[in-house]
Amino acid sequence: MIYNKNEAISEIMRRKSALIRKRERRKAGVMSVCSAALLSVIVSVISMYSDLGASVESASVYGSFLLSAEAGSYVVVAVAAFALGTATAVLTIKLRGKDRKNK
């Protein structure tokens, strides 16, 4: 097949955009799987320590129940979940910045 210059450039641009879309879909899929895996880990860790809440008999709606000795695991899980969420957000922003820089 014989191309002229304009047809060749448009074909190259079409293939380039198709490859970029494919890469973006792959990245979105990986991020979705990682997020689901992290969610399942957090839920399983919280379920392991869920019996600790039963020992707090007069829990208030305020944060004062976190001062009891049994609530340490909830705080650790919350801090770990926050750290994982922050790391995921920073990683996503960094990857998006690299993609914009490459364009």
N, C-alpha and C positions, 0 to 999 in steps of 0.2 A: 504494500500500500504506500502510495506516495503522499507525503504531507508537504504542505507549504509551511512557512515559518510560523504563521499565526495559529494554524491547526496544531502544530507540534507543541507550541507553548501552552495552548489551552489544554491539551492532553496531559502535559507534564503537571500543570496546576491541578487538574482534576485528580490525578493519581496522588499527588502530594496531599491534597485535602482528604482523600479517602484514607490514606495511611495515618494522618493525624487523627481523624475520627476513630479509627481502629485502636490507636494507642490510647486515646482518651477513654474509650469504653473499657479497655483492659485495666487501666489505672482505677477507674471507678469501681470495677468489679473487685479488684484486689482490696481497695479501701473498704468496700462493703463487707467482704468476707472477714477482714481484720476487725472491723467494728463489731460484727456479729460475734466473733470469737471473744473479743474483750468483754462484750456484754454478758456472754454466757459465763465467763470466768468470774466477773463481778457478782452475778446472780448466785453462782454456786458458792462463792466465799461468804456472801451475806446469808445464804441459807444454812451454811455450816454454823454460823454464829447467831442464828435467829432465836435459839432457845435462851440466850442471855437476856433478851427483853422481858421474858416471863418472870425473871427474878426481881425486876424493878416493879414493886407493887403499887406505889403511889406516884407514877410518872406524871409529870405535868406537861402542859403543851409548850412549855418554855425549854430552853436548852439546859436547865439545871440537872436533868437526869444524866447528862453526859459527865457529870462530876463523880458519879459512882464508879467503883472499881471495875464493875462488870462491863462498862460501856467502852473500854479501851479498844476492843476489836472493831467496833463500829467506826470509831475515829480513824483507825488505821485503814480500814477499807475505804472510807470517804476520802482520805488524803491520797491513797493509791489511785482511786478512780479519778480524782481531780488531776493528778499528775499524768495519768494516761491520756485523759482528754486534752490536756494542754499540749502534751507531746504530739498527739495526733493533729491538733490544729496547727501547730508550728510546722510540722512536716508537710501538711497540705498546703500551707501558705508558701513554704519554701519551694515545693515542687511546682506550684502554679507560677511563681516568680521566675523559675528557670525556663518554663515553657514560654512565657511572655518574652523573656530575654532572647530565647532562640529564634523567635519569630521575627 
